[in-house]
């Protein structure tokens, strides 16, 4: 009988702890655990686009504040892209910050979307927001999604109603050398 009480206590304790953290919080915490690390990626989509073919792909979880994580995404020598994730009101927002070599913003920047719910602990989905539709009308049906588990981080894009899709997977078990600062950032 004592074993049953202990088992019940452990189950209830685990359930209480588990219920205290939403899927979005779990995703966020897991991603923050990679702060400072860089990882090499591999294209997993069929038609990745000329910009990516044959290039070394590196993501660097460079900056982790309480509610903002910045992840520069380097494509060969191009250091123009940074994924900016913001956590607020139990939802995560994804924006794409694009810069020129001198640090100035590209004319196509700050597009993305807000998760419509708390998602899953290993998957967050970001449909294009109004700002994106206004900036890039063709991207109004974009849906970005990030998959995250103990082994990999996968960034995905699907443009609904078209054949446009892009996926790049990063192996989280093999950190690589810090790639330096992206365009527009101070070196440190």
N, C-alpha and C positions, 0 to 999 in steps of 0.2 A: 504494500500500500504506500509505503514511504517513497518508493521509486516512482509511482504514479504522480504523487504530489511534486516531486522534484522535476519530473518531466513536464508537468503542467506549468510549474513556475518558470522553467527555462523557456518553454514555448511562449508564454504570456510576456515574459521579459523581452524576448526577441521580437515578438509581434509589436510591442509597445515601441521599441527602438525603431523598428522598420517603419511603423506608421508615422513617426516623427519627421521623416525625411521624404520629401516628394521625389518622384523620378527626376525632375529637373534639378533638384538639389544634389542628388546622387551623381548625375551626369557632370554637374559643375565641379563637385568635389573631386571626382576622378580626373577630370581634365586639369584642375589646378595642381594635382599631384605630379604633373609632367612639366611644371613651370621651370624654365631654364634649359630644358632639354631640346635637342634637335633630332629629327628623324628623316631618313630618306624614304621617298615614295616611289610607287610604281603605278603607271596608268593601267586601269583595269577596264576602261570603256573601249568599245570597238573602234570608234572614229574620234580620237582625242583632239584633233585639230593640229595644224602645222606648228603652232607656237610651242607645243609640248613634246613633239616627237624627237627622240634622241637626246633630250636634255636631262640633266641631273635635276631632280625634284627634291627640295628640302623644305620641311615645315619646322619652324622654331617657335616653341611656346615661350615667347620672349618676355612678356609682361603679364603679370597676374595681380591685379588689384582685387579688392573684395568683390566688386560687381562688374569688372571689365577684364577680359582676357584678350590679349592681342597676339596673333599668330602670323608672323610673316611667312609667306609662301614664295620661295625662290624657284624660278624656272631657268636653269642655266645661270647666266650672268644677269638675268633680269630680276631686279629686287624691288619691283614696283607694287607688288600685291601684299596686302595684309588683311587677314580675316579678323574682324573685331566682333567678339561675343560679349553681350551685356546681359546680366541677370537682374531682373526686377519683377516684383510681384509674382514670383514663382513661375516666370516664363523667361525664355532665353531669346534674344534677338541676335541675328547675324547680319553684319554689314561688311561690305568689301571696300577697303580703303586703297585707292590706286594713286600712286605718286609718280612724278617724273624724277629723273636722276638728280635734279637740283632740289628736290623735296616739295615742290609745288604740287598741288592736287591736279590730277588728270581731269579732263572735262567729264569723263564717265567714271564717277566714283560715288561711294556711299549708297550703293544699291544693296538690296537684300530683303529681309523679312523677319517678322516676329512669329515665333511659335504660337499656334492658336490654343494650345493647352500645355500641360506639364510634360507631355511626351512620355518617353520611356527612359529608364536609367541608362540604356545603351543606344538610344536613338532619339534625335531631335529633328523636327521637320519645320522648315521655314518657307512658307509660300510668299511670293513676291508681294511687297507692300505697295501702297499708292505712289510713294516717292519713286519706286523702281519703275512702275508702269508709266509715270509721267516722264522720267528720264530716258527710259528705253522701252517704248511701246511694244516691241517684239518680245520683251522679257516679262510682259504682264502675266504670263502663265508659267513663269519659272517656279520651280520648287527645289530648294536646296535641302539636303538632309545630311546629317553627320552621324555616323555610326562609331561608337566608342566602346571598346572592351579592354581587357587587360593585355591583349596582344596587338591590337591595331586601332588606328584612327582612319576612317574613310570619309572623305569629302565627296559629295555627289551633287550633281545638277541634272534635273530633268525638265525640259520645256514641254509641258503638256500639249498634246495635239500636234507634235512634230517628232522628228527622229533625233532631235538634239538631246544628247546626254553626255555627261562627263563624270568620270570617277577616278579618284586617285587614292590609293591605300598606302598608309605609312606603317612600318613595322615598329611597334613600341618596345620591342625587346632588344633592339639594337640602336642605341643612341649614336649619333654621329657628331663630328666636331662642330662647334658653334660657327655658323656661317657668317657672322658679323652683322652689322646693322643694315636694315632695309633702307631704301631711299627715303630721305626725310627724317631719319632718326640719328641721334648722336651715337657714335661708336662707344661701346663700353663692354 
